[in-house]
Amino acid sequence: MIPAIQSLSDTDLREIGRALRSGRLSSPFSVASVQRYCSAQTAGPVAQAMQELVDEGMRAEHLALMFESLAEAKASSDDRL
């Protein structure tokens, strides 16, 4: 897993997934656009990771599904603690 994305909270993951799915967030990903959905500290590495995935052929719908799935997994993991 890409460390920058994996480090996000379930809330941040869910918000980015929603933004991708609705079209509010799209490629090319900038720090400023991603920072609306996560902290300023993580926005740069997350934007870079997302852009690399898109450059490798991943579509926005696939990114959205990935972020939403990670959010659910993280939330489930937190519930067990």
C-alpha positions as CSV (number, residue, x, y, z in Angstrom):
1,M,0.0,0.0,0.0
2,I,1.2,3.5,-0.7
3,P,2.2,4.9,2.7
4,A,0.9,8.4,2.3
5,I,-2.6,7.1,1.5
6,Q,-2.5,4.4,4.1
7,S,-1.7,7.0,6.8
8,L,-4.9,8.9,6.3
9,S,-7.8,8.6,8.8
10,D,-10.9,6.8,7.8
11,T,-12.7,10.1,7.7
12,D,-10.1,11.6,5.3
13,L,-10.2,8.5,3.1
14,R,-14.0,8.6,2.9
15,E,-14.1,12.3,2.1
16,I,-11.5,11.9,-0.7
17,G,-13.5,8.9,-2.1
18,R,-16.7,11.0,-2.1
19,A,-14.9,13.9,-3.8
20,L,-13.5,11.7,-6.5
21,R,-16.8,10.0,-7.1
22,S,-18.7,13.3,-7.4
23,G,-16.1,14.9,-9.6
24,R,-15.1,17.6,-7.1
25,L,-11.6,16.2,-7.0
26,S,-10.0,15.2,-10.3
27,S,-6.7,14.8,-12.0
28,P,-4.3,16.4,-12.2
29,F,-4.2,16.4,-8.4
30,S,-2.6,19.4,-6.8
31,V,-1.7,19.9,-3.1
32,A,-4.3,22.7,-2.8
33,S,-7.1,20.5,-4.2
34,V,-6.3,17.5,-2.0
35,Q,-5.8,19.7,1.1
36,R,-9.5,20.4,1.1
37,Y,-10.0,16.7,2.2
38,C,-7.0,16.0,4.5
39,S,-4.3,17.8,6.5
40,A,-1.8,20.1,4.9
41,Q,1.0,17.8,6.1
42,T,-0.3,14.8,4.1
43,A,-1.8,16.6,1.1
44,G,1.4,16.7,-0.9
45,P,2.4,13.1,-0.6
46,V,-1.3,12.0,-1.1
47,A,-1.6,14.2,-4.2
48,Q,1.6,12.8,-5.6
49,A,0.6,9.2,-4.9
50,M,-2.9,9.7,-6.5
51,Q,-1.4,11.3,-9.6
52,E,1.1,8.4,-10.0
53,L,-1.8,5.9,-9.9
54,V,-3.7,7.9,-12.5
55,D,-0.5,8.1,-14.6
56,E,-0.3,4.3,-14.4
57,G,-3.8,4.0,-15.8
58,M,-6.1,4.0,-12.7
59,R,-9.3,5.9,-13.3
60,A,-11.1,8.2,-10.9
61,E,-13.8,5.7,-10.2
62,H,-11.2,3.1,-9.3
63,L,-9.4,5.6,-7.0
64,A,-12.8,6.4,-5.3
65,L,-13.5,2.7,-4.7
66,M,-10.0,2.2,-3.3
67,F,-10.4,5.1,-0.9
68,E,-13.8,4.1,0.2
69,S,-12.7,0.5,0.7
70,L,-9.7,1.6,2.7
71,A,-12.0,3.8,4.9
72,E,-14.3,0.9,5.6
73,A,-11.4,-1.4,6.5
74,K,-9.8,1.2,8.7
75,A,-13.1,1.9,10.5
76,S,-13.8,-1.8,11.0
77,S,-10.3,-2.2,12.4
78,D,-10.7,0.8,14.8
79,D,-14.1,-0.7,16.0
80,R,-12.3,-3.8,17.1
81,L,-9.8,-2.0,19.3
